[in-house]
Amino acid sequence: MTLNPTPGITSGLYEKIINDPIHGHIRLDEVCIAVIDTPQFQRLRDLKQLGSAYYVFPGGSHNRFEHSIGVCHLAGKLVEHLRSLQPELGITDSDVKCVKIAGLCHDLGHGPFSHIFDNEFMPRARPDLKWTHEKASEDMLEYMVQENPEVASRISAEELRFIKDLIHGQARGSYPQAQKRFLFDIVANKRNSVDVDKYDYIQRDCYHVGVKSSMDTNRLIMVSRVVDNEICYNQKDVMNMYELFHTRYSLFKRVYTHKVGKAVEYMVTDLLLAADSHYQIAASVDDMSKYIHITDCLLREIERSTSPDLAKAREILLRLRKRDLYRCADMILWPAPRVEERWKKDVITVEKIVERQGEGDGLVEGDVIVEWLKLNYAMGTSNPVDSINFFNKWDMTRKYRIPREHVSVMIPTIFEETVLRVFTRIDTKRKAVQSAFRRLIAEINDDPILLQELGGSIDTWSSTPTSSNFPLDSYSSDEDEERGVKRKRGNGGESVPVTPVRGSNGNGNGNGMGREQVTPTRIPGVPILHRSPSGGIMLETSEGQTLPGNYHEISSPARKKATSRLG
């Protein structure tokens, strides 16, 4: 620890310099050190950043602790850049301090295995409670200030309110700092999702799991400036923004939602639910003095316990230790950008799959898990770059949006996909679950009403909020009508030809009474889709997911058991 003679908010105070694998040497002032050296912050050492993905990617062993320090560093770097570049913004020493502390404390509220706790465990343990880790972060910050005088003496009540709103992402009420709307874009940006939290976790997670990325967040900080109370970026870096969101999507697709990691996630959820009555895990979120002890270390406590109450939790945990995991039985890339709730509640359910089991399969509802997984560019079906404002060097006082058509014709037109996955808790029943699921899918593909409903959700879907809906079967000119070429309008107004549907309603080459074969239909931005004779989009399982009849003899669990017997 060295004396820092630099004037400013840390004048006469002490600082530490730590070496971070992502950002290099990070300078921490005394206020940040005071926050870090508390039980509430040190708790983050016991929370894996990637949760269950660590069981798939051995390098992903990093914790919320180092991520939070990284976010603090980047938050300070960005706010100091803006203060130096634009003194007229009136960024004060207190503003800088609060932004950095918000970066440090934005993840204080995470539970065991990070997002497993808030996305899977809490909705099942307390379905009536609208709980988020962001709200818990604010509660834990308040608890930190109450319990640590060395922190309370450095943060005023007004600053605490400001820090909590910075974590929340927008001001709640009227106070001086609330007028500086751009400050709320730094840690948790609710305008367009571009913030330093994302900058750090994308770089850090890529580094630890071994995924290469060309994204340069330092450049994004350097080319930023405030225009009309909003952080904007040089128009030259619009492709870097697309790279940011594509890298995020890629991490979700390849790492965060890996099918084995998700299977482990369901196992951890089940064992936490089994241990909930013993440890009062879900109830702990109401009392930070208890929640502070709810971390990944719970697994070791369960493992050491001999309590009969935890027998089921220990059984699941033993399976996890021996790699006897839940398994993904099948999956479908949903052909529609959105899934109607009726399909989740009434059409494709655990009950419907179990009802279609084969003779002697012995499936029960507890054997099957149905997952509807959404993957996107961080803003649902919207293109997040459409919400980002840019400037150019000729006029840095004017902000504007850049349509994707002015950037590249290879930028996607659809920004969200849904994957339907079916898991089983018993590996030896995986083939039975897959067969039952595929029987259900076959029945759906034979149901003209359901398929028309699914097809309609695609045909009338608009890929961006600014483009208009259009029917699939429409002609754009008299010449097209004579030639039988159907078209629809793309996002940029371009006319896109669509394969005529044979026998659909007299507009194709058929007679309206069906067709001789299924014809692929091309919809811009969507993979080749197959039509049923009734004209609806068919659901297709992947050939790559098909299990061989003797899978239980040649799968990795079977090989492991055979090896242990030989030993």
N, C-alpha and C positions, 0 to 999 in steps of 0.2 A: 504494500500500500504506500503510495507516494503523495506528497503534498502537491496540490494543483494550484499554481499561481495564476491561472487564466482568469481574467475578469469575467463577470457574468453571474449566472445563478449559482455556480459552484465556487465562487470566489472564496478563497480561504478554507475550502473543504477538501476532503480526501477523495481520491479516485482509485479505481482498479482498472487494469488492462488485462483482458483475457484473450486467448487465442481460439478462434472459432474456425472449424473446417470450411464453413461456407463463406463467411464475410471477412476472414482474417482477424486482425487485431481489433477488438471492440473496447472502447473506452466507456466505463461506467462511472457516473458521478456518485456522490455520497447519498443523494436521495434515492437513486436506483439501488444502491448497495443496501440501504436501510430496508427497502422493500424486499429485496432478494433474501436477506438474512432473517427471514421470519418463517415460522412453521407453516403458515398458509402458502407461501410461495415454494418452500422446499418440498412440499407435498407433490409438486409437479415432477420431481425426480422419479416418482413411483407410478407415473401414468405414461404408458407407451403411446407415442405419437400416432403410430399406425394401427394400434389395437391388434386385431386378430391377423392382420397382414404379416406381422412378424413371424407367424407360424408357417408362412409360405416363403417370405423373403428374409433369410437370416440376417442380412445386413441392416434391415429396418428395425434396429434395436434402440433408436434414439427416442428421447422422451419429450414431454411438453415443456420441461424445464429449459432446455437449450433453444427450442423453438421460440419460446416467449422472450428470451434474451435477444434472439435474432430480430424479432419483430420490434422490440424496443430500439435496437440499433438502427433499423431501417426507418422507423418512425421519426427518430431524432435526426437522421440524415436528411429526410425529405423536408421536415419543417424548418430545419436550419438552412437548407437550400433555398426554400421560398423566402425566408426572412432576409437572406443575403441578396437574393436576386431582386426582390420587390419590397424595399423598406416601407413603401407606402401602405402595405397591408397592416402595419401596426402589430406585428407578432411580438408578444412580450416574452420575458423570461419565464413567467408563470405559464404561458401558453405552451412553451417548449417543454417545460417540466411535466405538465399534465398530459401532453401527447405521448411523451416517452413512458410515463407510468401506465397510461392506458394500453400501450403496446405490451408492456411487461405483464399486465394483469388481465388481459382480454380472455385468457383461457383458465383462469383460476377455478372456474366452476365445473370443469370436466370431471366426469366420473370414471369408474374403472373401465379400462380398455376404450377410453375416449368415446367415439360416437356410438359404440355398442350400447352404452348406458342410456343415452338420450334418445336414440333412434329405435332400439329394440326392447331394452329392459323396462324403462319407465312407462312406455305406452301400454305394456302388458301388466306391469305391477300396479300402476295407478292410472288407469285409462281415463279417469275423469279430471286428472290434473294436467293443465297446460304448462308444462315445465320445459325450460330450455337451459342449456349450459351457460348461455350468455347472461340470463337473469341470475343464475347461481354465481357467476363471476362477480356480478355487482354485489351480491350478498356476502361473498367471501371477502371481497375488498373491504366492505364495511366492518366485517368481523376482524380483519387484519388491523385496521385503524384502531378499533376498540381495544384490542389485546396487546398492541405494541406501541408504547409511548414514543419510542424513537421514530416511528412512522407518523403518528398523530401530530407530533411537534413540527413536522415538515410539510404537512398537508392541511390546509384550512378547510372549513366546512364548504365554502364556495368552490374551492378547487376539487373537493371530493365529488360534489354534484356534477361538475364539469367532466371529470374523469369517467364517471359512470355513464354519462351521455355519450362520451366519445366511444366507449365500449359498445353502447347501444347502437350507435351509428347516426343519431340525429338528436337535436336538442329537444328536451321536453320541458317547455316553459320559456320564460323570457328572462335573460340575464346578459351581461355584457358580452361574454364569449359566444353566446348563441348567435350573435350577429355575424360571426366569422364562420359561415356555413362550410367553407372549404376545409376547415380543420377537422370536421366530422367525416371527411372523405378519406382520411389518412389511414386509420386503423380498421374501420368497418364501413366500407363504402356501400351505402344502400342505393346510390344513384345508378352505378354501372358495375359494381363488384370489383373494381380495380383498386386494391389496397395493399398495404405492406404485409398484412397477414398472408395474403395469397403469394406475394413475392417470396416470402421466406419459406413457406411450407412446400411450394413447388420446387424450389432449388434444393432444399434440404432433403425432401423425400426422394427426388431423383438421384441425388448423390448417394444416399444410403442404400437404396435398392438396386443401384447400378443401371438406371435408365438414363441414357444420354439426352441432354437437352441443350438447344442453342439459344434459349431465352436469355436475354440480358436485361435484368431488372435495374442495374445501375444506370444504364442508358435511359430507361424510362423515367427514373428520378431526375436525371440531368436535363431532360428535354421537357420537363413539366413546368408550368407556370399557372398562376391564378388569373382567370378572366371571368368577370361578372360573378365573383364569389364562388367559383368552381375551379377545381384543378383540371386543366386541359393539357394537351400534349401536341408536340410538333407534328404536323401532318405527314412528315416523312416517316414517322414511326407507326403508321397505321398497321402495317404488316406485323410489327412486333406485338401489337395488341392481339391480332388474330393468333399469333404464335403462343401468346400467354394462355389464351382460352383453349386452344387446341391441346397444349401440353397438359392443362388441367383435365380436360376430357380424357386424354390418353392415360393419365394416371388413374382416373376413376375406372376406366375400362380394363386396364391391365393389372392394376395393383389393388386399389381400395376395394373393388368388388370382385376380385378373383374368386372363382367358384369354391376353391378349397378354403380360402380365407373366410368366405361367407358361411361355409359349413362350420368352421370353427366358431364363427360369430354366433350361430344358432346354438352351439354347444355351450358356450360361455353364458349366453342368455338363459338357457335352461338351468344351468347349475346355479346362477345367481338367483333365479326365481325359486329354486329348491331351497336355497339358503336364506331367503328373505325373511321368513318368519323368525329364524334364529338370530340373525344379526340386525333386523329392522333396517335393511339397506334402503328401501324406497322411502321409508319415513324419515331417514336421516337428512334428506334435502330440506326439511323444515327447520333444521337446527344445525348451523354451521359448526358448532363445537363437536357435533357427532359426525357430520359429513366430512370433516377434515381427515378422518381416519378411514374413509371409504376409498380405497385405491386398488391397484392391481394386486397388492399384497394380500387381498382377501383370499385369493386362490391358495396361497401358502397356509393361511389360517385354517381354511377348510380342510386342506390336506393333512394338517397336524391334528385336527380335532378327532375325538373319538365319540362325539355326541351322536346318539341315534337319530336326532333331528336332521343331521347332515349326511345320512347314509346315501340318499339319492344323489346329492351334490358330489359326494366323494366318488361315487360310481361313475358319474359323467366325467369327472376330472381324471380318474384313472384311465378311462378310454382316451381322453385327450393326451395324456402322458404316453400312452402306448400307441398312439396314432391310429386308434380305431375310431375313425372320424365319421360324422354324418357325410353323406355323399350326394352329389348332384346327379339326379337320374335322367333329366332331359331339359331341353330349353328351346325356346322359339324366339326369334327376333320379330317382335310384333310388327305387322305390316302398316299399322296406322300410327301416325305421330302421337295420338292421344288414345287413351283407353277409357271407355265409358265405365262408370262405377258399377253398372249392372253386370258387366262381364266379370268383374272381380267378386261380386256378392252372390250372383245367381248362376252364371254360366260355367266358369272354370273355378272350381272350389275343391278343397280337400275332400269334402263329402262326395262330390260327383266323381272324382278320381277313384276313391275307394269302392264306390258302387260298381265300378266297371272292372274290378279285379277278376283274374281268371280262377278257375276251379282249383282249390287247394292252395291259393297264394297266401291266405291268412293275413291279409292287410287289415289294419285298423287305422282310424283317423290319426292316432298319435304317431304313426309311422311316416306320415307325409307332411311336407311343408311346401306351400305355394308362395313364390316370391314374384312380385311385380316390381321390377327394377327400372327406375328412370335414370337415364344418363343424359347430360346436357352440357351447355357451355356456361353454366352458372346462373342463367336467368330464364329457366323454363324453356318454352318454345321460342323465345325471342333471341335475336342476335345481340349479344351484349355490346358489341362495337357500335351498334346503332344508337346506343345511349351515351357514347363517349363524345365529348366535344374536342375539337382540334383547333389549332391556329397555324398561321404560316409566318415566315420571317418578315414579310412585307407589311403585315398589319397584325401586331401581337395583341391588339385590344379587341379584336373581333373573334368570336368563337363560332364554329359551325360543325355540322355532322358530315361524314363522308360515306355515301352509299357504297355498299359492297360492289355494285356494278362498276364503280370508278376505281376499284382496287385491283380486282382480278376476277376473271370468269370462272376460276377454279375454287373459289370460296363456296362452302356449302350453302344450300338454300334451306335446309332443315337443321335445327339446332337442338333437337331432343329426340331420343329414341327410348323405346320401352322394350325390355327383355323379360320374357316370362320364363322363370326357372322353377323346376320342381326338385325338391330334395327329399331324401329319406334318412331317417334316424338309424336305420338298420341296413348295413351294407349288403347283407345276403338277400334283402328284398328289393334291391335296386332295379333288377330286371323286371320284377313284378310291377313295381311302381311305374317304370317306363312304359310297359305294355298297357297298363290301365290308362295312363295319361294319353297314350296314342290312340286308344280306342275312343276316348272322349273327343279328341281332336278329329278323328275320322267321322264321328257322328256330327260334329259341328260342320265339317266340310260337306256333309250330305244334307244340311239343313238350309234350304234356300232363303228362309227369312233371316236367320242369323247372319248368313254370308252377305246378303244384300245390305243389312244394317252395318256390317263391318266395311263393306265396299263404299257405302255412302259416307262413312266417316273419313275415308281417304279422298273420295272424289270431290267433296266440297271443302276440303281442308285448305287453308291458306297458310303458307309457310312463314310469312312475316306479318306483323300487325298492320303494315301499310299497304299490303297488296290486297286485292279484292278476291273474294271467293269465286270459283268458276266451276260449272258442271263438267264432267268428263266428256259427255256426248254433246259437243257443240261444234258448229262450223264457223270458221272465221271469214269465209268469203264464198261467193257463189261458185267460184272455180273449185274450191275445196269440196263443196257439196256435190258437184258433178263427179269429181274424182273419188268421192267417198273417204276423203282424208279428214279426220276429226282433229281439231286443235284446241288447245287451251292457252290462256295467257300466262306467261311466266312473270316473275317478280318485276322484271324490267319492261314489261309490256310486250315482250317478244312472243311470237306465235310458235307454239311447240306442237309438232304432229304427234298424234297418239294412235297406236295400232287399233284399227276398227275391231269391234267386238262381234264375233260371228254369232248371228242369231239372237242378238240382244233385244232389239225392238224394231227391226226392219231397217235400221240405219246401216248395218254391216252387209256382208254378203250372204247372210243366212236368211231363213224364212221366219224368224221370230219364234221358232219352236225348239230352240236349243242349238247345239253345235256338235260337230263330229269330234273335235278335240279341244283341249284347253289351250288358249292363246295367251302368251305373255303380254302384259300390258305395261307400257313404259310411262311412269309418272315422274317428271323432273324431280331430282333430289331423293327419290325413293328407289330401292333396288327393284329389279324385274319382279313383278308380281304375277301370280297365276290366277286366272279366273275359272270359277266353276261353271258348269253348264247353265246355271241360273244367273250367271253374270256377277256373282259376288267374289270378293277376294278370298282365296283359300289360305288357311294356316298351314305352314310347312315346318315340319321338324327337320333337324339337321342330320344328314347321313353320318357326319362325323361323331354324333352323339350316340349312334346306335350301338347297343351292347351286344357282344356275341353271346351265344347260348351258354358257353362255358366261362363267362367272365369271372365267376366266383373262383375259378381254378387258376386263372392267369393274371388277375388283378394284383396290384402291389400288396394289399393286405394278405392275399392268399400266398403270394411268394414269401412274404415275411413269416407267416405261420409255418410254411414248409421248411424254411431255413432253421427256425427255432427247434422244430422236431428233429431235424438232422443233427443239430448240435447236442 
